[in-house]
Amino acid sequence: MGQTHARLRRTRLTQPDKTAIRDAATIVVQRQIDGRRHVLMGQRGKSAAFMPDKFVFPGGAVDAVDATIPLASPVPPRCAARLAQNCVLDHPEMLVAAAIRELWEETGQILGQPGDWPTPAPQGWRGFAKAGYRPSADGISFVFRAITPPGRPRRFDARFFLADADRLMTDPDDFTRAEDELSHLQWVPVAEARQFNLPFITEVVLAELAGLPDGPLDSVPFFDNSGDQSVFRRLA
């Protein structure tokens, strides 16, 4: 645990910006309502240090404890290989665990399978375990990666995952167990999402989702702002 924590907290600094880049995970949950595609979003607070007042997908920084979480089903090999590319984490699959945890914390929704935990659940996961579920990577796809550009108060190396709402173990319209980080939780029609106050990268992700094939992705788009120039890559 100590070694994992040390690796997770390793800072990657760029010049001239000295802001540390933290690993993060975001999840896009999609759902068909009245024949239209919707995605689950919420609004960040006006006083938030990062993306204040913006409508975003559930997500946040990876915690060291996410590396210890026993997934009920493993991350598929192709997805795991892409997550490992240009990654400083000892256990890249912890990014999937982090995405599931953030979804639980910020919306009260559960992506998992019924089952008991082999060991007591750590802080941040206790409510999830108490509900009788273990997190599962089944049906989750890695679809996008972006590093926050220099000059922002906080910077993240964010991996975006996609999941269908029919994988949820909870009522998709019940947000009563959500914490207070996001307000106005709702299913937003993809066709109308740009009418909301969105971060630029969220607009980019929505545009990418519109063109996703039904089958496996050939590669994952990666907006790499880790250096002094923005580079677009694809994780193949």
N, C-alpha and C positions, 0 to 999 in steps of 0.2 A: 504494500500500500504506500509506504514512504517513497519508494523508488518511482512508482507511478505518479504520485503527487508531484515529485520533483520534476519529472518530465513534462507533466501537464502545465506546470507553472513556468516552464522555461519561456522567456520572452524572446520574440523575434523582432528586432528593431531595424528600422529603415532610416536612411538619411535623405533629407535633413529632419524628417519627422521622427521623434523619439518615443511616440506612443506605442506601448506594447500591443501586439496583436494576439487576441485570445481566441481559442477554438470555440466554435458555437454550432448549434444545431437548430434548424427550423423545420417545421412540418406543415405541409399544405394538405389539408383534408378536403376532399372534393365529394360532391353529392349532387344527384339529379333531383330537382324539384320542379314539378309541372313541365317536364321535358327540357329544362334548362340547367346548365352546369353552374353550380354554386361552389364557393370555397369559404371555409371558416376563417373569420378575421375578427380582430378586436382593436380598440383604440388605446394607444399609450397615453399616459397622463401629460398634461401641459408642462409639468415641472420635471419630467424625465430628462436625465442627462443625455440620453441617446434617442434620437428620433422622436422628440416630444410632439404630442398631438397627432401622430401619424397612425393610420390604420395599417396593421401588420398581421402576418401569420404568427401563430404561437411559436415561440422559440426563445433561446437565450444561451448563455455561456455554459460550456461543459464543466461539470464538477468532477473532481478526482474520484469520488465514490461511484460514479457511473461505470467505471472500469470493473467494478466488483459485482455488477448486477447480473444475476443468472437469467438470461433470455430463455423464454419457453421454446422458441424456435430460433435457429442461428441465422445470421446474416448470410444471404446467398453468396456463393464464391465470387461471382462477377462483381457484385456490389462491394464486397469486402476488398477486392483487389483495387477497385477505383478509389475507395475511401483511403486506402493506404498510400496512394500516390502523393508525393510531396507532403507527407504528413509526419509530424514530429511525435505523435502519440504512440506509445507502446501497444495500445489496444484500440485501433481505429473503430472497431465495432461499438465502442463506448459512445460514439457519436449518435448511433441509432437509439441507444438507451437514453441519452440526453434529450433527444427529440421527443421520445415518448413521455419522459418525465415532465418536460416543459408543457406538453399538451395537457397532461394531467393537472399540473399546478395552475396553469393559466385559464383552462376551460372546464376542468372537472371531467373531461372525457377520457375513457380508458381504451387503449389499444393493447390487447393482450389475450391471454387464454386463461380459463379457470385453472387454479392450481395453488398449492401451498409452496411457500418459499423454503428452500433447504436450510437457510439460516435466517435469523431475524433481519428484517428489512432495515436499512440504514435511514438516517434522517433524509427527508425529501421523498422517500418511497413508502413510508409507513401507512399512509392512507390508502395508497394503491394496493398494498399487500392486504390490509385489513378488509378491503372490499372483496378479497378472494381471488385476485388475479396476479399473474406474472406477466411482465412485458414480453411482447413477441415481435420479431422482425418479419413475420409472415405477411406478405402482401405489401411491404413498404419498399419503395424504389428511391434510389439516389438520383436526383434529376438536375441539380444545379449546385455550383459553388461560387462564392464571391468573397473577396477580401475588401474590407472597407478602405477607401482611398485615404491617402495622407491628409492631415489637416483637420480631422474630426476629433471630437473630445474622447471618443472611444473607438477602438478598431477591433473588428472580428474577422476571423476566417470562418465563414458560415457555410455549412453544408445544408442544402435544402432537400427534404424528403417528401414524397408524395404517397398518400394513402387514401383509399376509398372509405367513405363513411359507413358502408355496410360491414366494415371490419371492426367498428366500434362495439364495445361491450355495454355501452351506456346509451341512454336516450339522447340522440343528437341535438335535441332542442332543450335539454336540461343543463343549465350552467350554474346551478345552485351550489355546487361544490368547488367552483372556481375561486382562486385567490383574487386579490384586488388589482393585480398589475395591469390587466386589460379591462377596459370598460366597453360597453356597447357591443358585446359579443353577438355575432350574427352570421348567418349564411348569406354571403354576398354573391349576386349573379355575376359571373365572370364578364359578361358583356357590359355590365354597368359599373364594374369596379373602378374604372378610371375617373368616375365622378367623385370618388372619395379622395381624401387627403393622403396620398400614398408616397412612401419613399421611392426614389428613382429605381432602386434595385428591385423593389416589389413589382413595379411596372414591367421591368425586364423579365422577371420570372413569370408573370402572368402571360406575357407575350410568348415566351418559350413553351409554356404549358398548352397554349392554344394550338401549337404545331406538333405536339407529342404524338408519336404513333401508338397504336394499340399494343404492339409487341414490345420486346426488349429494346432499349436504347442502344444505338451503335456507339455512342460516346456521350459524355456529360459536359455541358458548357462550363467554363471556368473563367471568371473575370479576376485576373491576377493583378492586384494592386500592391503587391508586397515590395516592389522596387520603386525606382523613381519614375517609371513609365508604366502606364496601364497596358496590360497584355491580355489578349483573348486567347485562351487555350481550350483544348478539348481533351478530356480524360478518357482514353480509349481502352 
